[in-house]
């Protein structure tokens, strides 16, 4: 009986491969807005996956070449670069997806031209000043900082201006649906250059430590940003007619600063676990935990892809007063965030041990932590990119408050759990905070906008 069943299955597949391909083409094809969103999100996700592969490969090389202690220092400094660099643009990288569509809709070409250049000058100049201040702070605190961390921290300060301008250019490019231009320099070119520079240093016989790795990162960030700037300027010149420019710095900041609060608390929520772990545990344990986070990064890339694709369209539909279209688009974005995230989580957990082993045999010790960390990511994906929805529709302040409360909860839980449970405590604290944040955002959107922002359940 079972043999017959096997023969039947092999002889007549329920869904032929050609049928699967046709269905996939039907989903991603077409000229509708939903199909366009899927294609753009697919492009972003593909870039992030390739980037993840390069980043994963570079982290494996660094972990094996540098050893656990130096790798932990590098992770610590690079985490500060990611955190501060993403906050030092005043939220303009995110608000560009609100400001640019509004200028286009109103036909205000002078302010549009002013924003496209002035936003980069603003974030660039201020980030240079703030980076010099941070370098002075490192100098002031150097007697209390581990000697091996001082020079890498200085190099982190040198990285920040280019990192900030690149983020601003990313927001401008995505607002024009130039997803490849926005993301490729930061996530593909940068990672490839880091691999190339560190491999070159290794081949030349340099002893790879945190300082050499940060030097490679500084060079990669600056080269990628300058290349992106050249291409973006050419495209904007061809896309936007020349003319007078108006600089509404006050208006830009009024829109951006509330979004900055949202982005800042989100980043703090994302990096609190690593930063607190560094304070209570060894650099080796920080390296293992970071490897776990990198392994699960694919799940968050799906959320990022939908957020980057949908934000400016939320603004467009809201400006047009088309609430039905907006609600349908939000529902579509949530489904295409949650179900792929759930599938990706299952795959990563199944392959977790061999993936962690690539960093080194000792990193497999973090496998059990993956299951705890994955809970928060899956729960968070169930409501999709609703933080972008709130930001684009003018509810930045309540969104920022939700993230602030979630960050505070995460910080308290990390301080309570990390000293005793290490990486397990950090993962548990973050998952609990993300679950709390998800429930809070769901309630806010339901109350303020009347939308059911959940991948499943009854709408209305």
Buried (B, 14 or more C-beta within 10 A) or exposed (E): EEEEEEEEEEEEEEEEEEEEEEEEEEBEEEEEBBBBBBBBBBBBBBBBBBBBEBBBBBBBBBBEBBBBBBBBBBBBBBBBBBBBBBBBBBBBBBBBBBBBBBBBEEEBBBBBBBBBBBBBEBBBEBBBEBBEEBBEEBEEEBEEEEEBBBBBBBBBBBBBBBBBBBBBBBBBBBBBBBBBBBBBBBBBBBBBBBBBBBBEBBEEEBEBBBBBBBBBBBBBBBBBBEBBBEBBBEBBEEEEEEEEBBBBEEEBBEBBBBBBBBBBBBBBBBBBBBBBBBEBBBBBBBBBBBBBBBBBBBBBBBBBBBBBBBBBBBBBBBBEEEEEBBBBBBBBBBBBBBBBBBEBBEEBBEEBEEBBBBBBEBBBBBBEBBEBBBBBBBBBBBBBBBBBBBBBBBBBEBBBBBBBBBBBBBBEBBBEBBBEBBBBBBBBBBBBBBBBBBBBBBEBBEEBBEBBBBBEEEEE
